[in-house]
Amino acid sequence: MSTKNIVHAEAVAQYTESRLVPDTPAFAHAYTNSTAHGIPEIALSPAQGKFTSILASISGAKNVLELGTLGGYSALWFAQAIKGRGGKVTSIEINKQRRDVAIENLEYAGVKVPEEVEILLGAGLDVLPRLAEEIDQGKRERFDFTFIDADWDNQAAYFDWGVKLSNGKGSVIYVDNVVRQLLEIGTVGSAEKDSTVQDLVEIVAKDDRVEATVMQTCGSKDMDGFLLARTK
């Protein structure tokens, strides 16, 4: 397909989302209530939310780890994916106000907090070692699916923890915004090279614990893409 068709990405997103991801009160409220509380409008698009939910569902995930709760929109999609499987979504959020809004949004949707979705307050690199301790002590199960949508500076460390806390062979690790990062730090494209930010793709390419790929996307969130890995 010619790149000239990229100009139609927004129209395609509107057409397909209106038919395949129709608005529901729960998801619409998660968006509007988050915006009303001043949370940046950087959550997944409806199509992306449904895609990650389907991916978690077909991978058989029971326990999901999320880094970066924001307003709880993606956590709501994951809760829907694993409902009835006896597990839960564990999400980490550094900002207390955002965590509180996310809890509001989840409870509005009828999701039980913390039974179905647990939101842990703190910096990811502080909370993740505590999760590892709880797993070692038998207080928490390992994760079948890890969704990373947090600060770029620590993506490599988050990915490493995602592998460490995974539930063995076949566990999934999804890192959002990887293509945008590659472009903005100058790994590819015309931007000036920023050597202070680690190139996650290069790091994952050398990680023999996983097999991975990157998919580019376009649509209502402009051009971007994600890294998808499976533990060996």
C-alpha positions in Angstrom: 0.0 0.0 0.0 1.3 3.4 -0.9 2.3 5.7 2.0 -0.1 8.4 0.4 -3.0 6.5 2.0 -1.7 7.4 5.5 -3.7 10.6 5.2 -6.8 8.5 5.5 -5.7 6.9 8.8 -8.0 9.0 11.0 -11.0 8.4 8.8 -10.4 4.7 8.8 -10.1 4.7 12.6 -13.4 6.6 13.0 -15.1 4.2 10.6 -13.9 1.0 12.1 -14.1 2.0 15.7 -17.7 3.2 15.2 -18.6 -0.3 14.1 -16.3 -2.6 16.0 -15.7 -0.7 19.2 -18.9 1.2 19.9 -19.1 3.5 22.9 -20.3 2.0 26.1 -21.0 4.1 29.3 -18.1 2.5 31.1 -15.4 3.3 28.6 -16.8 6.6 27.6 -16.9 7.6 31.3 -13.3 6.5 31.7 -12.3 9.0 29.0 -14.5 11.9 30.0 -13.9 11.6 33.8 -10.2 11.4 33.3 -10.2 14.5 31.1 -12.4 16.4 33.6 -9.7 15.7 36.3 -6.9 17.1 34.2 -5.4 13.8 33.2 -3.5 14.0 29.8 -5.4 12.6 26.9 -2.7 10.0 26.2 -4.7 6.8 27.0 -5.0 4.0 24.3 -7.5 4.7 21.6 -10.6 2.5 21.6 -9.2 0.3 18.9 -5.9 -0.1 20.7 -7.7 -0.9 23.9 -9.8 -3.6 22.3 -6.8 -5.0 20.6 -4.8 -5.4 23.8 -7.9 -6.9 25.4 -8.3 -9.5 22.6 -4.6 -10.2 22.8 -4.7 -10.8 26.5 -7.8 -13.0 26.0 -6.4 -15.2 23.2 -3.1 -15.6 25.0 -5.0 -17.2 27.9 -3.8 -14.6 30.4 -5.1 -14.9 34.0 -2.9 -12.3 35.7 -2.0 -9.1 34.1 0.7 -6.6 35.2 0.3 -3.0 34.0 2.9 -0.2 34.4 1.2 3.2 34.0 -2.4 3.2 35.1 -3.2 6.8 34.1 -7.1 7.0 34.3 -7.7 3.2 34.3 -8.8 3.0 30.6 -6.5 0.2 29.6 -6.9 -1.6 33.0 -10.6 -1.7 32.3 -10.0 -3.4 29.0 -7.7 -6.0 30.7 -10.3 -6.6 33.4 -12.8 -7.4 30.7 -10.3 -9.8 29.0 -9.6 -11.9 32.1 -12.9 -11.8 33.8 -13.9 -15.2 35.1 -10.4 -16.7 35.0 -9.7 -16.3 38.7 -6.9 -13.8 38.3 -6.7 -10.1 38.4 -5.0 -7.0 36.9 -2.2 -5.5 39.0 -1.5 -1.9 37.9 1.3 0.5 39.1 0.7 4.3 39.1 3.2 6.9 40.5 0.6 9.7 40.7 -1.9 9.5 43.6 -4.5 11.7 41.9 -4.5 9.6 38.7 -4.8 6.4 40.8 -7.8 7.8 42.6 -9.5 8.8 39.3 -8.7 5.3 37.9 -10.4 3.7 40.9 -13.4 6.0 40.3 -13.6 4.9 36.6 -13.2 1.2 37.4 -15.8 1.2 40.1 -18.2 3.1 37.8 -17.8 0.3 35.3 -18.6 -2.3 38.0 -15.1 -3.6 38.4 -14.2 -4.7 41.9 -11.2 -2.9 43.3 -8.8 -4.4 44.5 -10.2 -7.9 43.9 -10.3 -7.6 40.1 -8.0 -4.7 39.6 -5.5 -3.7 42.2 -3.7 -0.3 41.7 -0.4 0.0 43.6 0.8 3.6 44.3 4.5 4.2 43.7 7.4 4.4 41.2 7.6 1.3 39.1 11.2 0.5 40.0 10.2 0.7 43.7 7.1 -1.4 43.5 8.4 -4.2 41.1 10.9 -5.6 43.6 8.2 -5.8 46.2 6.0 -7.8 43.8 9.0 -10.2 43.2 9.2 -10.7 47.0 5.5 -11.4 47.3 5.8 -13.9 44.5 8.8 -15.6 46.2 6.8 -15.8 49.4 3.8 -17.3 47.7 1.6 -14.3 48.3 1.1 -13.4 44.6 1.0 -15.3 41.3 3.3 -14.6 38.4 2.1 -12.6 35.4 0.9 -14.0 32.1 0.7 -10.7 30.4 2.7 -7.5 31.1 1.6 -4.1 29.6 4.2 -1.4 29.7 3.0 2.2 29.1 5.1 4.3 31.3 8.1 6.6 31.2 10.6 5.9 28.4 13.7 6.4 30.5 13.0 3.2 32.4 11.5 1.0 29.6 14.5 -1.3 29.5 14.3 -1.9 33.2 10.5 -2.4 33.1 11.0 -4.9 30.3 13.6 -6.8 32.3 11.2 -7.0 35.3 8.4 -8.1 33.0 10.5 -11.1 32.0 11.6 -11.8 35.6 8.0 -11.8 36.9 6.5 -13.7 34.0 4.8 -17.0 34.3 7.3 -19.0 32.2 7.3 -19.9 28.6 4.7 -18.1 26.5 4.1 -15.2 28.7 3.5 -11.9 26.8 5.2 -8.5 27.3 3.7 -5.6 25.4 5.5 -2.2 25.3 3.6 0.7 23.9 5.0 3.8 22.1 8.2 2.1 21.0 8.1 3.5 17.4 7.5 7.0 18.6 10.4 6.6 21.0 12.7 5.4 18.2 11.8 8.5 16.2 12.0 11.0 19.0 15.4 9.8 20.3 16.9 9.7 16.8 17.5 6.0 16.6 15.8 6.3 13.2 14.5 9.3 11.4 15.8 12.9 11.3 15.7 13.8 15.0 19.0 14.5 16.8 20.4 11.4 18.5 19.7 11.3 22.2 22.2 8.9 23.7 20.8 9.4 27.3 17.8 7.2 26.5 18.3 3.5 26.0 17.2 1.9 22.7 14.8 -0.8 23.9 14.7 -2.5 20.5 18.5 -3.0 20.6 18.3 -4.3 24.1 15.5 -6.8 23.4 17.3 -8.0 20.3 20.1 -9.2 22.5 17.9 -10.8 25.2 17.9 -14.5 24.7 15.0 -15.0 27.2 12.5 -13.7 24.6 11.5 -13.6 21.0 10.0 -10.2 19.9 8.9 -8.0 17.1 7.8 -4.4 16.6 4.5 -3.5 14.8 4.0 0.0 13.4 0.5 1.5 13.7 -1.3 4.6 12.5 -4.7 5.9 13.2 -6.3 8.3 15.8 -3.0 8.3 17.7 -0.9 9.3 14.7 2.0 7.0 13.7 3.4 4.9 16.4 3.9 1.2 17.2 4.5 -1.4 19.9 7.0 -4.1 20.8 5.5 -7.5 21.5 7.6 -10.2 23.1 7.0 -13.8 24.2 9.1 -15.5 26.8 10.9 -18.6 25.7 
